[in-house]
Amino acid sequence: MAAAPIDPAAGGAEPPAPLPARASRAGRNLPAAIASGVALLVAFGLSLWFRPEPFVALVVLAVGAGLWELRQAFARAQVRLPYWPLLVGGAGMAVSAFTGGAEGLLLAYVLTVAAVVVWRLLDGPGPEALRDATAGVFAATYIPFMAGFVVLLLGQADGPVRVVLFVLLAVANDTGGYVAGVLLGRHPLARTVSPKKSWEGFAGSVALAVGVGVAGAVWGLGASPWLGVALGVMVAITATLGDLAESLIKRDLELKDMGSLLPGHGGVLDRIDSLLATAPFVYLVLSVAA
């Protein structure tokens, strides 16, 4: 005789939910994500093909889109980012990094921070002004200042090669973590911040990033393979921390994605968060060791 179905209202336990399929664990529209990723890589490659200026323009475009997404996200918490001084200052940081190096980037950053604070105070003083100005300083640091280090990489010897290696390291980190997490992920890395991230995924990020780092250091830069190992491990750590930091912001703002400009990836800021966190460290390591 077949067992009677369990009635939750009568105090019985509900039957367990079926385990999610592998495809659902990915958390993305995979075809759209692949198409967007390929398009981004093509745009990136073409921007470096002839002259460096198109790549600087691509950085300015990404910075502007990221600032716009952050402005929209912060508005949910009644925080008003001084968008126009951030946009102008962000473009100025990229151009200053290209033309004036690290000193130019730092000067443009200081001027942008000053403009953000003054712009907001002219709109009225008070606690709200302090809150908005603080958010503006955070935005100036998080997006255009960090992105400026990518432009500084371009200004080094073999700049295009270094930029390509930097981007491939970030792609390897994301791809290795994604594949290993979907196929093997069992132990959450930071359950309350980003439930889909796992220690197995992090191990996949380290493995693939180290492989790409060694290949890039030896064949791209003519350097020691140990430099590639150091780059791979460092990128896996900094990129993961950058991704978790953005996840914390989204969690506080009750957002799934920062935007929807990139099908399958969410917003531009969702795609470049790990790049922003990684760029200063890659620049410093390559400046010293290669």
Summary of the structure (lengths in Angstrom):
residues: 290
radius of gyration: 21.6
end to end distance: 75.1
largest distance: 82.6
contacts: 974
relative contact order: 0.12
helix: 74%
strand: 3%
